[in-house]
Amino acid sequence: MLTHDLDYRDLGGNYFLERTGKARATRRLVSQLNHLGYEVRLDPVRAA
């Protein structure tokens, strides 16, 4: 903002997910749960 003399612009709640990608966010969240002592198994959702 200061470098480019721009007004503040809120990037939104999904900015981090969109920026890093769904796969990376999934790995990060699974890693955090493993670190907390949980064993995580992800199964794909079946189409209804």
Number of C-alpha atoms within 10 A of each C-alpha: 8 7 5 6 7 8 8 8 7 7 8 7 8 8 11 12 13 10 10 10 11 12 9 12 15 13 11 12 12 17 15 12 13 12 10 9 9 11 10 11 6 7 6 5 6 5 4 3
